[in-house]
C-alpha cells in the first residue's frame, strides 16, 4: 500500500468523523448517567408491578433509572403491565414437551404525575426458553430462571426506550 493511499484513507476517516459530529450524533448506548436524558430519568417514579417477576422488573428499572441519582419529587410515573405465556416448542412422539418458550410482554405508560396525561407508551418483549425434565422441581426452577432473565431484559429495554424518548423529545 502506497503512502498516498494511506493518507487518502486517513483523510476520508477524518472527514467522515467530522461530518458525524457536525450533524449532532450522540451514542444512545453510552452510560445512562452520562447521557443528557438521565436528568429526566431521575424524575420518574416506578409504580408497583404485580407478581414476583414484576417486583424483579421494578427493581431493575429503579436500579437503571436511579443510577444517576434520584429526584425527591418525581414528575413522571411509569406504570407497567406484565404478561407471560408459555409455549411448547420441542414435542416428542408421545406428545410430551421437552422444551418450552416463555414469552414475557410488558406494556408501559409514562404519565405526568400532576396532570395524569399519558406522555409516552411502549412495549417490550422477551422470550426465554427452558428444558422440561422428569424432575418437576428442576422444571419449575428452570421456568422461574427463564422468567427472571426475561424480566431483567425487559427492564433494560424499557430504560433504553425511555432514554431514546427523552433524547428526542427534550432536545
Secondary structure, 3 states (H helix, E strand, C coil): CCHHHHHHHHHHHHHHHHHHHHCCCCCCCCCHHHCCCHHHHCCEEECCCCCHHHHHHHHHHHHHHHHHCCCCCCCEEEEEEEEEEEEEEEECCCCCEEEEEEEEEEEEEEEECCCCCEEEEEEEEEEEEEECCCCHHHHHHHHHHHHHHHHHHHHHHHHHHHHHHHHHHCC
